[in-house]
Amino acid sequence: MADSNNILSEEKGGILYLTINRESKLNALNFATLEEIRNIFNEVSDNKKIKAVIFTGSGEKSFIAGADISEISELNELNARKFAENGQEIFSMIENCHKPVIALVNGYALGGGCELAMACHMRIAVANAKFGQPEVNLGIIPGYGGTQRLTYLVGRGKANELMMTGDMIGADEAKSLGLVNHVLPTKKEAMAKAEEILKKINSKAPLAIGMVVDCVNAVFIPDENGYQTEANSFARCVKSGDYKEGTSAFLEKRKPVFKGE
């Protein structure tokens, strides 16, 4: 996968490493970077070499420090709605990806950066990470799904507090709230933890991993019966070759060789 203008990409051992590469702007998300993310995830879903994705930000100061203010300062009511819907659509691609996506959060994850991290399936933070949705300081609110994802990750009361005050929280508090899975002292150690988790996940049945994504996401989809989604997904798994391989390997006391079909 070729590098984009604003995102460095490298595939290694089945993991696609994506680095938002706008360090001089604290890796702020501009329109072009969002479209690059869309294009990448369009490819990820069909690329059999890619088993998982890790997002991070270039440098040590910032994961993604929010949206590019120079761009959003020109919005009006009509294009603001389209701006929000576009970002929501792209972040939903991340959330609904059938391959595990981890946000490795180094430094600031604010506004759109926090929203992107929350769209990932897991979050691993470096000890210097700072999370926040400070949009009220600009007279706006989160627009890329932050009001929804933050609420179901940390609960209504804390989500209201964080979004109404615009306060930032550190990595340890984010972990205590359930916003972060793990906190490590350095970016190198955080990357090692992400790779350790993905190595374990990638040894499992790919179809089943994708079904877990669908079922977990169903919890938060209005009017969707998550239990029925689970039953349907369970049946799809049982129809697969991976199910036959997994059960046979267990009975034969050997490691399974899954093919994702």
C-alpha positions in Angstrom: 0.0 0.0 0.0 1.6 3.3 -1.1 2.0 6.2 1.3 -0.6 8.9 1.1 0.3 12.6 1.4 -0.6 12.7 5.1 -0.5 9.1 6.2 2.5 6.8 6.3 1.7 3.1 5.8 3.7 0.0 6.2 2.5 -3.6 6.1 4.6 -6.0 8.2 3.6 -9.5 9.3 0.0 -9.0 8.4 -0.3 -5.8 10.4 -0.9 -2.5 8.6 0.8 0.4 10.5 -0.8 3.7 9.8 0.9 6.9 11.0 -0.9 10.3 10.7 2.1 12.3 9.4 1.3 16.0 10.0 3.6 16.5 13.0 4.0 20.2 12.5 0.2 20.5 12.9 0.1 18.0 15.8 -1.3 15.6 13.3 -4.6 17.5 13.1 -7.2 15.9 10.8 -7.8 17.9 7.6 -10.3 17.0 4.8 -7.5 15.4 2.7 -6.4 13.1 5.6 -9.9 11.9 6.2 -10.3 11.0 2.5 -7.0 9.1 2.7 -8.4 7.1 5.6 -11.5 6.3 3.6 -9.4 5.1 0.7 -7.2 3.0 2.9 -10.1 1.3 4.6 -11.7 0.6 1.3 -8.6 -1.4 0.5 -8.1 -3.0 3.9 -11.4 -4.9 3.7 -10.4 -6.7 0.5 -6.6 -7.1 1.0 -6.0 -10.6 2.2 -2.4 -9.8 3.3 -3.7 -7.3 5.9 -5.0 -9.0 9.1 -5.1 -6.0 11.4 -4.4 -2.3 11.7 -2.6 -0.1 14.1 -3.2 3.7 14.0 -0.7 6.1 15.6 0.6 9.7 15.2 4.0 10.9 14.1 6.3 12.2 16.8 5.9 12.0 20.6 3.6 15.0 21.3 0.3 14.1 19.6 -1.8 11.2 18.3 -4.3 13.6 16.6 -4.9 17.0 18.2 -8.3 17.4 16.6 -9.6 18.8 13.3 -7.8 21.4 11.3 -9.3 24.6 12.7 -8.3 26.6 9.6 -10.7 24.4 7.6 -13.6 24.2 10.0 -13.6 27.9 10.6 -15.1 28.3 7.2 -18.1 26.1 7.7 -21.7 27.1 7.4 -24.9 25.3 8.5 -25.3 23.4 5.2 -21.8 22.2 4.7 -21.3 21.6 8.4 -23.9 18.9 8.3 -22.2 17.3 5.4 -18.8 17.7 7.1 -20.1 15.8 10.2 -21.8 13.1 8.2 -18.7 12.5 6.1 -16.5 12.1 9.2 -19.1 9.8 10.8 -19.2 7.6 7.7 -15.4 7.3 7.6 -15.1 6.5 11.3 -17.9 3.9 10.9 -15.7 2.2 8.3 -13.1 1.8 11.0 -15.6 0.7 13.7 -17.2 -1.9 11.4 -14.0 -3.2 9.9 -13.9 -7.0 10.3 -10.2 -6.9 11.0 -9.0 -5.7 14.4 -8.0 -2.0 14.6 -6.0 -0.6 17.5 -5.4 3.0 18.3 -1.9 3.5 19.8 -2.4 6.9 21.4 0.7 9.0 21.9 0.2 12.5 23.3 -2.9 14.5 22.5 -6.1 12.7 21.3 -8.4 15.6 21.2 -11.6 16.4 19.3 -11.5 14.4 16.0 -8.5 12.5 17.3 -10.3 11.2 20.3 -13.2 10.4 18.1 -11.0 8.4 15.7 -9.4 6.5 18.7 -12.9 5.7 20.0 -13.9 4.3 16.5 -11.1 1.8 16.8 -11.8 -1.6 18.4 -9.2 -1.0 21.2 -7.1 1.8 22.5 -3.6 1.5 24.0 -2.1 4.7 25.4 1.3 5.9 26.1 1.6 7.4 29.6 1.7 11.0 28.2 -1.6 10.6 26.4 -4.3 13.2 26.9 -7.9 12.6 25.8 -10.7 15.2 25.4 -13.6 16.6 23.4 -12.9 20.3 23.8 -15.2 21.4 20.9 -17.4 23.6 23.2 -14.4 26.0 23.4 -15.0 26.7 19.7 -18.8 27.0 20.1 -19.4 23.6 18.6 -19.8 20.0 19.7 -18.2 16.7 18.5 -19.4 15.9 15.0 -17.7 12.6 14.1 -19.7 10.4 16.5 -18.0 11.5 19.7 -21.2 12.3 21.6 -22.3 8.7 21.0 -19.1 6.7 21.4 -17.9 8.6 24.5 -21.2 8.1 26.2 -21.3 4.3 25.7 -17.6 4.0 26.6 -17.6 6.0 29.8 -21.3 6.5 30.7 -23.7 9.4 30.5 -22.6 11.4 33.5 -18.9 11.4 32.7 -19.5 12.0 29.0 -21.6 15.0 29.8 -18.9 16.4 32.1 -16.1 15.9 29.6 -17.9 17.4 26.7 -19.6 20.3 28.6 -16.3 21.4 30.3 -14.0 20.5 27.5 -11.6 19.2 30.0 -8.7 16.8 29.1 -8.0 13.6 31.1 -4.8 11.7 31.3 -4.1 8.1 30.3 -4.6 6.6 33.7 -7.9 8.2 34.2 -9.0 7.2 30.7 -8.1 3.6 31.6 -10.1 3.8 34.9 -13.1 5.0 32.9 -12.9 2.2 30.3 -11.8 4.5 27.5 -8.4 2.9 27.3 -7.5 -0.8 27.5 -3.8 -0.5 28.5 -1.4 2.2 29.5 2.4 1.8 28.8 5.3 4.1 29.8 6.7 4.6 26.3 5.5 4.5 22.7 7.8 1.5 22.0 6.3 -0.5 24.8 2.8 0.5 23.8 3.5 -0.7 20.2 4.9 -4.0 21.6 1.6 -4.5 23.6 -0.5 -3.7 20.5 1.5 -6.2 18.5 1.2 -8.8 21.2 -2.6 -8.5 21.3 -2.9 -8.6 17.5 -0.6 -11.7 17.3 -3.0 -13.5 19.6 -6.1 -12.3 17.7 -4.6 -13.2 14.3 -4.1 -16.8 15.4 -7.9 -17.1 15.8 -10.6 -17.7 13.1 -10.9 -14.5 11.0 -14.6 -15.0 10.2 -15.3 -15.4 14.0 -13.3 -12.2 14.7 -15.4 -10.3 12.2 -18.6 -11.7 13.7 -17.5 -10.5 17.2 -17.2 -6.9 15.7 -20.7 -7.1 14.3 -22.3 -8.4 17.5 -20.5 -5.9 19.8 -21.5 -3.0 17.5 -25.1 -4.3 17.4 -25.4 -3.4 21.1 -25.3 0.3 20.2 -27.4 0.2 17.0 -31.0 1.5 17.7 -33.7 -1.0 16.9 -31.3 -3.8 16.2 -31.9 -7.0 18.2 -28.3 -7.8 19.3 -29.3 -11.3 20.4 -30.7 -12.1 17.0 -27.5 -10.6 15.4 -25.5 -13.0 17.7 -27.6 -16.0 16.7 -27.3 -15.2 13.0 -23.6 -14.7 13.3 -23.1 -17.9 15.3 -24.9 -19.8 12.5 -22.7 -18.2 9.9 -19.6 -19.3 11.8 -20.9 -22.9 12.1 -21.3 -23.0 8.3 -17.7 -22.1 7.8 -14.6 -24.2 7.1 -12.9 -22.5 10.1 -15.5 -24.0 12.4 -14.8 -27.5 11.1 -11.1 -26.9 11.4 -11.3 -25.4 14.9 -13.4 -28.3 16.3 -11.4 -31.0 14.6 -8.1 -29.4 15.8 -9.5 -29.3 19.4 -10.5 -33.0 19.3 -7.2 -34.0 17.6 -5.2 -32.0 20.2 -3.4 -29.9 17.6 -3.2 -26.2 16.6 -5.9 -25.1 14.1 -5.0 -23.7 10.7 -7.7 -21.1 9.9 -8.3 -19.9 6.4 -11.0 -17.3 7.0 -13.6 -19.2 5.1 
